[in-house]
Amino acid sequence: MIRNLAASRLKMVQHVTTRKKKTVGKGKLNAPAFICPLAQAKDHGIRQVMDAEGNLTGDLADPDLADGQLIRLYEMMVLVRAIDDRGWILQRSGRVEFWIPHRGLEAVHTAATIAFNDDDWIFLGYRHPGTLLLRGVPLVQLFAQFFGRADEPFKGRRLPTLMGDRRANVVPMTTQVGSYIPHACGAAWAAKIKGDDTRFLAFFGEGSSSRGEFHSALNFAGVHKPPVVFLCENNGWAVTTPTSLQTASTTFAEKGDAYGVRNIRVDGNDPLAVFAATREARDLAPEKGATLIEAVTYRMGYHTTSDNPDLYRTPEEVAVWEAWDPLIRMRKYLENKDLWNEQHEEELWARCLAEIDVAVHAAEAMPLPGPASMFDDTFEEPTWMLEEQREQLLAELEPGE
Ligand SMILES: Cc1ncc(C[n+]2csc(CCOP(=O)(O)OP(=O)(O)O)c2C)c(N)n1
């Protein structure tokens, strides 16, 4: 009931946006669709553990996670969905300046995160709140980041959802997509040289594979074999660019072949397939070096709140993907194992919504950064020019600003 309320509220808000913009986009759907390949996964070289009903029909073995871990994974996927629902509403009601939705992308980052050890390093993308939560970062800290409050690791200076936390070994995303892939590779190489057993995971989208940095990093990784897993989340669209206009290769995984980097293509809406592939890649890293994983998934929501997907994709395309919703599949898998039922589901949603309410209210009540703080942390020792500018700004501010 509570979940349905949240879903219908979300639909309502999205509908308003869609209706307003529909006339603008009339007749402009020229981009090729991203047809869901998951029903014919084998034909597309996509490895699966489960089918759409959560049955073990795939060609990857069930990784046999303990019951507690399976439930923790599912609960996190649901919390991540609920955060997205709320983030959308907060932005549309003017309380958060920007939102980067992650509906449909809950499986890849949560399953990959638990496949790594907590002291491994993760280079994050911008649709991945579950990683930080799984590393123990409090929900209120995430919302403080979304609201741009002073008391969060980035002091309110970054776009909402460009999050991270050094204390949790999570490196924040840089806005230049793909620019940090060489850094993940280099950090992994440094660990290898030092004889340190830490391993590294880097998330990025398929759009980022068109950047030079992706190719430099893969080439370097093929030669030097650092312990890094490159996790390419192929969610079908890089803003308005579909995968078929992003590359002429059949898959993103096969790009690893050119560089001598082990690679695998998995169903990104199958959390157990993502877990199995990522855990294996992590385990093999000391001996084999890097792995490139392409997780085939779908961005069900908008690219950002500044986007309107009605201009470039059809509702029919989205509807096919919705039948492969990772939350529904994982829930069915748990139900097949007698680990889940309707009551658990309702309690979980009620808990998630209540936790989010508390975090939203606490974070929104936190102070904003003062205007002069923009000069802090630029250099270890501020230059005379910055000091002068700070003084000038302070002189112009009204008391209390
Ligand atoms: C270097 C660079 N070029 C362009 C952009 C504008 N931009 C922001 S997100 C995005 C799409 C990136 O697609 P992908 O890497 O597949 O990630 P997704 O957003 O689909 O998760 C683009 C082109 C950017 N941020 N950085």
PDBQT file of the ligand as one rigid body, heavy atoms in Angstrom, charges set to zero:
ROOT
HETATM    1  C1  LIG A 501      33.799  14.167 -20.942  1.00  0.00    +0.000 C 
HETATM    2  C2  LIG A 501      32.328  14.450 -20.897  1.00  0.00    +0.000 A 
HETATM    3  N1  LIG A 501      31.644  14.582 -22.043  1.00  0.00    +0.000 NA
HETATM    4  C3  LIG A 501      30.316  14.829 -22.001  1.00  0.00    +0.000 A 
HETATM    5  C4  LIG A 501      29.668  14.955 -20.810  1.00  0.00    +0.000 A 
HETATM    6  C5  LIG A 501      28.169  15.223 -20.767  1.00  0.00    +0.000 C 
HETATM    7  N2  LIG A 501      27.513  14.003 -20.290  1.00  0.00    +0.000 N 
HETATM    8  C6  LIG A 501      27.101  13.909 -19.011  1.00  0.00    +0.000 A 
HETATM    9  S1  LIG A 501      26.496  12.400 -18.671  1.00  0.00    +0.000 SA
HETATM   10  C7  LIG A 501      26.754  11.874 -20.261  1.00  0.00    +0.000 A 
HETATM   11  C8  LIG A 501      26.389  10.481 -20.671  1.00  0.00    +0.000 C 
HETATM   12  C9  LIG A 501      27.353   9.511 -20.202  1.00  0.00    +0.000 C 
HETATM   13  O1  LIG A 501      26.887   8.254 -20.574  1.00  0.00    +0.000 OA
HETATM   14  P1  LIG A 501      27.382   6.968 -19.849  1.00  0.00    +0.000 P 
HETATM   15  O2  LIG A 501      28.851   7.047 -19.604  1.00  0.00    +0.000 OA
HETATM   16  O3  LIG A 501      26.894   5.823 -20.625  1.00  0.00    +0.000 OA
HETATM   17  O4  LIG A 501      26.679   7.029 -18.414  1.00  0.00    +0.000 OA
HETATM   18  P2  LIG A 501      25.129   7.123 -18.052  1.00  0.00    +0.000 P 
HETATM   19  O5  LIG A 501      24.816   8.584 -17.871  1.00  0.00    +0.000 OA
HETATM   20  O6  LIG A 501      24.349   6.499 -19.138  1.00  0.00    +0.000 OA
HETATM   21  O7  LIG A 501      24.998   6.411 -16.754  1.00  0.00    +0.000 OA
HETATM   22  C10 LIG A 501      27.318  12.871 -21.012  1.00  0.00    +0.000 A 
HETATM   23  C11 LIG A 501      27.651  12.743 -22.446  1.00  0.00    +0.000 C 
HETATM   24  C12 LIG A 501      30.430  14.806 -19.628  1.00  0.00    +0.000 A 
HETATM   25  N3  LIG A 501      29.885  14.902 -18.413  1.00  0.00    +0.000 N 
HETATM   26  N4  LIG A 501      31.751  14.540 -19.699  1.00  0.00    +0.000 NA
ENDROOT
TORSDOF 0
